[in-house]
């Protein structure tokens, strides 16, 4: 089987790569295990040297990395370059803080001395998506290699060049070559790799079905796993909110990365007294978003990553309209080549509508009406997803009362949901479990070891 890189803006085939066979994967696994055992003995301060170097290389190569992402998955060049720079930030964050996060913790016991230490587990498999082809991977690399683990990357099959560019960055920065490798394989071998005794744990960012398959294999093998899966994030606008700012930020929150982000705002739940005013301002802000060739300057969003994904999403939009949603903007597949889709709004969407139940992975906003603040939270929580949520209100009492009731891994008040190396990231319900980033992220794949001495 060949792994093909396609330009989603033109449909052009860029490059093809042969899929690695079992013997080659076995050789990489053996080498990774040996490299990790040696790496685990390297002091944390010394691990930080190549981590800082890769951060410098990410900044230096940001323009070419941005161009590569534009070609392979349709992200505007400026956004791909900014993504590379954000990766440099997470590398520097863990280079600076890993020693503190992993320092042995003294504890009281009936011994003369006791403490807890955090030792690496081994080689970690990362199953990563195409939507942020660099950031998703480096938020795995930075904490877990600083913790003393090794890493193998099974990237999405439509971004093989981005995957190989990451491997080259790591090797050019001075990491042992076998410590981090890209596995050019499809989805079929993943279960066997997870079950292999040489893999200590697995992390995935991806769809709900992919997460279930990976979690099942990890559970069968009794291996730790972290799941960062889909989301249908609510963007709750209460009657006392700054409507103009909420509409402006909401348009960005829905269309960032062409709407292809698990933490994009997807369901805009608006209190009735401000529903019409918000919808008017939000529609104007959405109309201002420029869709076009990601290689051109001045473009806000490019095509969807694949034509099949675009068409699948449009099928949900068509069903939502049939179920009573009002197509206020866009909602039609454009003519011409490429996987483009217009910025779109579905208004007057009821809680039972398919657009409210499913994750629309594209620039389609679902606008819903709420009778009160409590009703808005109730609607938000009807989703089976629970990744992020945005709450807009000027009332501190409402913030204090409502935030604990929102079923999500993160709540951003008067701002859009985003990932930050300093803050733990992850979800609840079918959005997954475990956390990336922050203190919790670096401790996701360590042996929390109790040491008792008398």
N, C-alpha and C positions, 0 to 999 in steps of 0.2 A: 504494500500500500504506500502511495506517495502522499506526503504532506504538502499541500499547495498553499502558497501565499497569493491572494487575490486582492486587487485594488477595488474596494466597494464603490468608489465613485465612478469607475469606468467598466468594471467587470473584467479588466485585463489581468491575465496571469502574470505574476511578477517572477516567482521562482518556485521550483518544486524540490523537495528533499525526500530521500528514501527514509522510510520508517526504520528505526533501530530494531534489530532482531533480538531474540532472547539472549543469545551469547554475548552480544555487545552490552546489553543492559546488565547482565551478570558481571562482566568485567568492571563496569562502572561502579556497581554496588560493592564489589570486593575492595576496589581501590578507595571508595568513599569511607568504608568502615575503618580501614587502616589509617587513612588521613585524619579521620575524626578522633581516633584514639590518641594520636600524636597531638592534635590541636587541643584536646581537652587538658593536656598538661601545660599548655602555653599560658602564662599569666594573663589576666584580663587586660592589664595595661598594654601588653604587647599585642594582644588581639586588636586593640584599638588602632594600631598603626596602619594596617591595610584598610581598616574601615574608614579612617579619615581620608586615606588616599582615594578610595572609590568615591567618596563624596566629592572630592576635588575633580575627579574625572567626569562625574555626572554633570557638574556645572560646565566643565570645559566642552563636553560633547553634547550638551543640551540641544543645540540647533540641529545636529544630524540625527539625534534620537527623536526629536520632534518631527522631522521629515519622514523618518521610518514609520512612526506611528500613523502619520497621515496617510502614507501609502498602504499600510496593511489593514488598518481598521477605521480610517476616515476621520480621525481627530484633527482639527485645524493645527497647523504647524506650531503656532504660538502656544496652544494648550498642551501639546505634547512636550514642548521644551520646558514649560512651567512644571509639568509633571515630573520631569527629570530633576529639576531643581528641588522640588519637594522631596524627592527620594534622597537627595544629598542631606536634607535637613534630618530625616529619620536616622540616617547613618551617623551623623554627627551627634544626635541626641543620645543614641545608645553608646557610642564611643565615649561620651562624656559621663554617662550615668550608670553604665552596667556594673561597675565595681561597687557603687553604693547599693544598687538594687539587689545584688547577689551577695552582699556581705553576710557572713555568718551572724545569726541572731542569738544572743545569750538568753537562756531560759532558766527558771527556777525548778529544781527537782529534788529528789532525795539523794542524789549523787553529790560528789564534791564539785562537779562541774557538768553543765549540760548546755548544748547549743543546737541550733538548726542550721544546716548548710544546704546550699542549692547547687547540685551537681548536674552536668549535662546528661541527657538520656542516650544520645547516639546520633544516627542519621535520620533526618526528618524529611518526609516526602511532602512537597507542596504542590497541590493541584490548583492551578490559577486560571483566571478568566482573561478575556481579551479586552474588556472595556477600559481598564487602566493597566496597560500591559507592563508598565514599569513600577508604578506605585504599589500595586497589590503584591508584587514580588519582593520589593525592597522592604516593605513593612513585615515581611517574613524573614528575609535575610538578616536585617540589622539586629534585631533582638536575639535571634536563635544562634547565629554564629558568634555573637558576643558572649552568649551563655556557654559556648564550648561545643555546640552541636555542629553536625555537618548538614548539608542541604542538597536535595535533588529536586529539580523543577520539572514538573510535567505541565507545560503551558498549554493554553488553548491552541488548537491545531491551525487556526487562521492567523496566528502571529508568530510563526517560527523564526522570522528574522529578528524580531524584538527579543525573543527568548535567547537566541545565540548572541545578540549584542550584549545582553546582561551577563552571560557567561564570560564573554571577552572582557567586559569591564572588571569583573571579579578577578580574573587571572592577571590582567594588566596592573591591577592595584597591588598584587603581591600575595593574594591568598593562595594556599596550596591548591594546585590544579584539580586534584581529586576531591577536594573538600566541598566544592560546589560545582555541580554539572547540570546541564540541560538534557533531559531525556526527550528526544524527538520520537514520541510514540502517540498513537491514537488513544481513544478511551478504553478499548477492549483489554489491554494488558494491565490497566491500573489496579484492578482487584488483586491480581496475582502479585504485583509489586507490594501492595499493602500487606498481604499475607506473608510475604517473605520475612524470615526471621532477622534479616539484616536491616530492616526498616524498624525504627523504634516508635515512631508516631507519624500522624498525618494531619495536615491542615488543608482545608479547601475554602476557596471563595468561589461561589458559583450558584447555580440554580437549585431550587428545592429538590427536584428529582436527582440531580447529580449528588447533592448532599446526602440524600437518603442512601444512595448506593455506596458512597464512600464510608458513611457512618456504619452501615451494615457490615462492611468488610473489616473496618477497624474494630467493631464490637466482636465479631467472630474471632479476631486475632487477639482480643483483649489489649488493644493498644490505645493510648490517649489520642484524642482528636479534638480539633477546633473547627467549628462550622460557622462560616460567615455566608449566609444564604440570601434569599430574595427579600424584598421589602416592598410594602405599599404605604410609604410614610405619609401620615396625616400632616397637613399644614393648617392648623386651627386658628381661625381669625375671629376673635371675640368682638363684641360691640364697642368696647372702649379702646380698641387697637389703633395704632397709627396706620390708617388704611392705605395712604399713599405709599408709605415705606413697605408695608406688607405686600402690596401689589408689585412693586418694583423688585423686591428681593424674591418674591414668589416666582416671577418669570424666570429669573436666573436659576432658582432652585429646581424648577421643572425642566429646564432645557440644557443645563450643564451637561457636557459630553453627549449632546444630542438626545438627552433624556435617558441615556443608557448607564444609569448608576443605581445601585441598590438603595442608596440614601437620597436619591432625588425626591423632592416633594411630589407626590402623585395624587393624593386626595385632598382637595382644598375644601375644608369644612368651615362654613362661614355662618355666623349668627344672622338671623333674618333681618334685624334692623339695619345692617350694613351690607347685606348680600348684593343688592343692586349696585351700590357705589363701588364696592370692591370689584365686582365683575366688570364694570365699565373700565376702571383703571387697569385691572389685570389684563383685559383683552388688548388695550392699547400697548401695554408693555410687551405682551407676547407678539403682537404684530411687528414690533420693532426689531425682533430677533432675525438676523440675516442667515439664511441657509444657502450653502453653495459649495463649490470645490474647496476642499480643505487645504489645497496647495496655494490658494489665493489669499492675499492680505485682506483684512476687513471682514472676514467671514466669522460668524459666531458659532455656527454648528455645521458639520459636514453631513455625509450620508449616514444611514444606519450601517452597522458593521457587516451585515450580510443581507442579501435580498430575501432569503427564506425567513429570516427573523422579522424583517420589515413586513412581509406579507402575512406572517402569523399574527403580528400585532394588529395589523389593519383588520384582520378577521374578527378580533375581539372588539374593535371599534365599531364595525358594522353590526355585530350582534348587540352591542350596547345601544346603538341607535334604534334597532328593531325592538328593544326592550323599553324604549321611551326616553332615552337620553337625547338632548338637543345638540346637534352639531353647530356650535357657535362660530368656530374658526377651523379652517383646514379640513382634516378628516377624509381627504381623498388622496389616493396614490397618484403621484404626478406621472406624466408621460416622459419618455426618454430613458436613457441608460442610467445605470447606477441604482443604488439602494436608498434613494432619497425619500424623505417623508416630511410633509410640511408641519410647522408648529401648529398645534391643534388644541381646541378646547371643547369638551363635552360638558354642558351645563345641565342643571336640573336632574342630576343623577340620583336615583334612590339607593338606599343601602343594600337592596337586594339585586341591583343591576350588576351584570358581569364585570363592568368596568370598575365597580367598587370592590368586587371580590378578588379579581385577578391583578397581577402586577403587569402594568403596561410599560414595557421597557423601550420607551421612545418618547418623543416630545409631545405627549398627549396629556393635557391636564383634565382631571375629573373634578368638577365643582359641585358641591353638595350643600344643602341648606340645613341649619340647625336651629331649633327653637330657643335654646339657651346654652349657657356655658356647659352645664352638666350634660345636656343632650349632645353637644359637640364631642365631648370626651367619650360618651357612650357610643356614638357612631365610630369614632376613631378606634375604639377597642373591639368593634365587631370583626375586624380583619383577623385572619389567621396569622398574619405577619406581625412582627414586633421589633423592627430594627431601630429606626429613629423617629422622632416627632418634633415638629416645630409648633410652638405656642405663642400667639401674639396677643398681648394684653398689657395695659399700663398699670394694672392693679396688683400690688404686691400680695394682697390677701388671696387673690385668685391663683397666683403663681404657687403660693405655699399650699393651697388646698388641692389644686388640680394636678400638679406635677406628680405626686406620689400615685395618683390614680391612672396615669397614662401608661399603658402596657408597651414599653419600648426600652431598648438598651441605652438610649440617649434621648434627652429632651433638651432642645435648644430654644430658649425663650427670646423672642424678638430678634431672631436670626435664623439663617438656614443651617441645616444639619451638615456637618463636615467632619473629616477625620483629622486628627492632630496627634503627632507622636507623643505628646505629654499626657493624653487622655485615653483611657481604655475604650476600645471599640468592639462592638458586637451586639447581638440581639437576643430576643426571647421568642417563645412560641416557635413557629416554623421558620423564623429567620435565623435559627441556629443556636449555638451555645459556645461557651468559652469566650475569651477575650484576646484581642490583639492590642498592641501598642500600650504605652504607659508601663507602670510597674507590673500590672497583671500580665501584659503581653510577654515580657521576658521570662516570666515564671510559668508560662503555659506548658513548656516542655523541659522541665527540670525535675530531678529527683529531690523532693523535699525530705532531706535526710536528718533524722534525729541522732545526735551523738551524746551519749551518757558516759560519764567517767567517774570512777571511785577509786 
